[in-house]
Amino acid sequence: MQIRLITALALLSTGLLAGAFGYGAVNVATTFEVVPLDVRLTFHSALMQMNGPVMQTTMALAALSSLTLAALTRATPRLVASAAGALAVVSFLVTRLGNVPINGQIKIWAVTAPPADYAEILEQWENFNVVRTLTALTAFVLIIWLAASRANANVSNNPAATTSRAGN
């Protein structure tokens, strides 16, 4: 039962993380490219105030639940859960060491003026965003695979479940 709960938490948290970063990469970041710079800077600054605590909590839950799942399993499932946990940690590190410092600069630009090289700095932010989105998505896919593998193994090891499903 404990593994099922941790698996569910890992699915939920890695899914939320991948979904949030995916939405941001596909919708928010592309919208930033078509609005005036002052609108982008103002919106980006306001968005980061809310995103900070929410996304850090989600990244922590994704990493901790995946790594806990790794500790509770053996063999291939342990490796898969460990990889998912490591990818969630990478998402956190990229965010903390890459995106967050640039967010601090953007916050200043929103009330002053951006530097001459602002386009290159914003491009760096977008590159970091792509990396953290891909690592979060990969972690989610690994946890999906792990949960599906466990479900298939449970059905295969329970002839009554196989028989009842075949009868439906």
Sequence and secondary structure as in RCSB ss.txt:
>XXXX:A:sequence
MQIRLITALALLSTGLLAGAFGYGAVNVATTFEVVPLDVRLTFHSALMQMNGPVMQTTMALAALSSLTLAALTRA
TPRLVASAAGALAVVSFLVTRLGNVPINGQIKIWAVTAPPADYAEILEQWENFNVVRTLTALTAFVLIIWLAASR
ANANVSNNPAATTSRAGN
>XXXX:A:secstr
 HHHHHHHHHHHHHHHHHHHHHHIIIIIHHHHTTS HHHHHHHHHHHHHHHHHHHHHHHHHHHHHHHHHHHH  H
HHHHHHHHHHHHHHHHHHHIIIIIHHHHHHHHHHHHS   TTHHHHHHHHHHHHHHHHHHHHHHHHHHHHHHHHH
HHHHHHT HHHHHHHHT 
